[in-house]
Amino acid sequence: MYNENNIFAKIIKGQIPCEKVYEDKNVLFFNDINPMAKIHVLGIPKIFCVDFSDFILKSEDSIVSDFFKKTEMVIDTLGIRETGYKIFSNSGVNGGQEVPHFHIHILGGEKVKL
């Protein structure tokens, strides 16, 4: 079950500020406050979904496609396409998910050692 009091829900609602990289009506990309690399951006859809599976099950194909196309656009904006980057998402307790809202991490700007 989705908890509307998680930090990402509050960021989407504007209750907690973030350093935005890109935002539109469906997605938000912002800098991680505890970066694991020189560049560490989080990407979240603006629908309330717990994890990747929940995002896929709750979203129309166009929303899923748009999220990943915007991810590609952000990678270009960050200038890390040529040098390389890492994208990942954690899901559930065993997957190391800390915030119960589907999100991806984009890391780059240096050799990522995760």
Residue pairs with C-beta under 8 A, 6 or more apart in sequence:
1 50
2 9
2 48
2 49
2 50
2 54
2 100
2 101
3 9
3 100
4 48
6 99
6 100
6 101
7 16
7 99
8 44
8 99
8 101
8 103
9 48
9 101
10 16
11 17
11 18
11 28
11 30
11 44
12 28
12 44
12 46
18 28
18 30
18 31
19 30
19 31
20 28
20 29
20 30
21 29
21 30
21 31
21 41
21 74
21 77
21 78
22 28
22 29
22 70
22 73
22 74
22 77
23 29
24 70
25 46
26 45
26 46
26 47
26 63
26 66
26 67
26 70
27 43
27 44
27 45
27 46
27 66
27 67
27 70
28 43
28 44
28 46
29 41
29 42
29 43
29 44
29 70
29 71
29 74
29 106
30 41
30 42
31 40
31 41
31 42
32 40
32 41
32 42
32 105
36 105
36 107
36 112
36 114
37 86
37 107
37 108
37 109
37 110
37 112
38 108
38 109
38 110
39 78
39 80
39 85
39 106
39 107
39 108
39 109
39 110
40 105
40 106
40 107
41 74
41 78
41 105
41 106
42 103
42 104
42 105
42 106
43 67
43 70
43 71
43 74
43 103
43 104
43 106
44 101
44 102
44 103
44 104
45 55
45 59
45 63
45 67
45 102
47 55
47 58
47 59
47 63
48 101
49 55
49 58
49 59
49 101
49 102
50 100
50 101
50 102
51 89
51 91
51 92
51 97
51 100
51 102
52 89
52 91
52 102
53 91
54 102
55 64
55 67
55 102
56 64
59 67
71 87
71 104
71 106
74 106
75 81
75 85
75 106
75 108
78 85
78 106
78 108
78 109
80 106
80 108
80 109
83 108
83 109
84 108
84 112
85 106
85 107
85 108
85 112
86 105
86 106
86 107
86 108
86 112
86 114
87 104
87 105
87 106
87 107
88 104
88 105
88 107
88 114
89 102
89 103
89 104
89 105
90 96
90 97
90 98
91 97
107 114
